Amino acid sequence: MYNCENYRFIERHRPFRDLTFKFYSDGRLTIIDNTAEEVISPKELKGESYDFYVRKRIAFIKQDLRNKLVKYA
């Protein structure tokens, strides 16, 4: 069973999308446009929503590496 971390991000500039980012412990990612009720890909992100995605992805990777170091050290 995989854990999932959910983050909500609302863009402050047009198109003002309301997004939910779901990061799964196995590395998968789902991005949902809450207004349009559809899944979008990271390549559809721009500006501050793309920056948010990149920062969260890097934090996720760092935490995963820390967990593996503790587990296998």
DODO-437936 format. One record per residue: x negated, y negated, z of N, C-alpha, C in turn. Coordinates in steps of 0.02 Angstrom, whole numbers, plus 50000, padded with zeros to 5 digits. Each point is the difference from the previous one (the first is absolute). Last residue first. Layout:
N
X_Y_Z_X_Y_Z_X_Y_Z
...
//
This chain:
73
48938_49902_50305_49934_49981_50029_49978_50049_50052
50214_49990_49869_49947_50044_49977_49931_49984_50028
50205_49877_50061_50021_50070_49995_49941_50046_49984
49970_49763_50006_50014_50026_50067_50015_50075_49998
49971_49890_49795_49937_50001_50037_50010_50028_50070
50190_49967_49867_49962_50058_49976_49933_50004_50036
50138_49814_50044_50032_50061_50025_49961_50062_49980
49931_49792_49913_49986_50004_50072_50029_50064_50029
50050_49954_49775_49930_50020_50008_49981_50005_50074
50215_49921_49949_49995_50071_49981_49928_50024_50008
50042_49772_50032_50027_50040_50056_49995_50074_49985
49936_49852_49829_49953_49996_50056_50024_50042_50059
50144_49980_49814_49941_50041_49983_49950_49999_50058
50189_49860_50020_50020_50070_50002_49940_50046_49988
49970_49769_49974_50007_50017_50071_50019_50074_50008
49993_49916_49781_49932_50004_50029_50003_50019_50073
50204_49962_49894_49969_50061_49973_49930_50009_50028
50118_49801_50053_50029_50058_50035_49968_50066_49976
49936_49800_49890_49978_49998_50070_50026_50061_50039
50074_49973_49777_49929_50017_50002_49975_50001_50072
50224_49931_49962_49991_50071_49983_49927_50021_50008
50051_49771_50023_50027_50038_50056_49988_50075_49989
49948_49858_49822_49952_49992_50054_50021_50040_50062
50152_49989_49823_49943_50042_49981_49946_49997_50054
50183_49858_50024_50023_50069_50012_49944_50049_49980
49965_49767_49963_49997_50018_50070_50025_50071_50014
49949_49964_49749_49991_49949_50052_49998_50029_50070
50112_50164_49834_49959_49941_49983_49993_49956_50061
50087_50270_49902_49992_49949_50053_49956_49944_49975
50050_50205_49881_50053_49950_49992_49995_49945_50052
49858_50196_49997_49981_49955_49944_50053_49946_49986
50033_50175_50167_49954_49947_50021_49981_49952_49944
50238_50119_49979_49931_50024_50006_49955_49942_50023
50274_50054_50055_49954_49967_49953_49930_50026_50011
50280_50065_50049_49930_50012_50017_49958_49965_49947
50255_49921_50077_49962_50043_49955_49928_50005_50023
50200_49850_50065_50007_50070_50021_49966_50047_49951
50013_49750_50014_50019_50037_49940_50013_50074_50014
49934_49863_50181_50054_49964_49967_50026_50039_49939
49811_50079_50126_50062_50008_50037_50059_49965_49966
49773_50117_49912_50028_49932_49994_50070_50005_50031
49784_50166_50051_50071_49992_49982_50017_49925_49998
49780_50187_49994_50018_49930_50008_50071_49992_49975
49822_50208_50089_50062_49982_49966_50013_49926_50015
49783_50196_50014_50028_49934_50012_50065_49992_49961
49802_50201_50101_50051_49976_49953_50025_49932_50021
49841_50136_50126_49973_49953_49951_50051_49974_49950
50031_50145_50199_49964_50039_49949_49973_49956_49944
50134_49914_50183_49936_50024_50026_49960_50042_49950
50172_49802_49924_50005_50067_50028_49931_50024_50020
50135_49754_49957_49935_50033_49995_50005_50067_50036
50171_49803_49893_49998_50061_50040_49934_50035_49985
50127_49743_49973_49943_50041_49982_50000_50060_50048
50186_49806_49905_49982_50046_50053_49944_50044_49974
50110_49739_49931_49969_50064_49986_49989_50041_50063
50125_49778_49871_50002_50030_50066_49976_50072_49990
49961_49765_49840_50020_50070_50010_49995_50020_50073
49976_49780_49858_50027_50010_50067_50022_50072_50013
49881_49902_49796_50072_50015_49999_50031_50016_50068
49866_49816_50016_50039_50037_49950_49962_50059_49975
49932_49929_50240_50003_49964_49936_50039_50043_49950
49953_50076_50220_50019_49930_50013_50006_49958_49937
50036_50279_50062_49960_49950_49965_50026_49929_50014
50015_50222_50158_50043_49957_49960_49957_49945_49969
49973_50261_50119_49967_49939_49978_50049_49961_49957
49972_50228_50184_50044_49959_49959_49964_49935_49984
49927_50268_50071_49989_49928_50007_50047_49963_49954
49948_50267_50116_50040_49955_49959_49983_49927_50016
49890_50266_50019_50000_49933_50029_50037_49955_49952
49988_50281_50051_50012_49946_49954_50000_49934_50039
49918_50286_50012_50022_49938_50032_50007_49946_49948
50023_50275_49960_49960_49940_49993_50031_49941_50037
49992_50289_50010_50042_49941_50000_49956_49938_50000
//
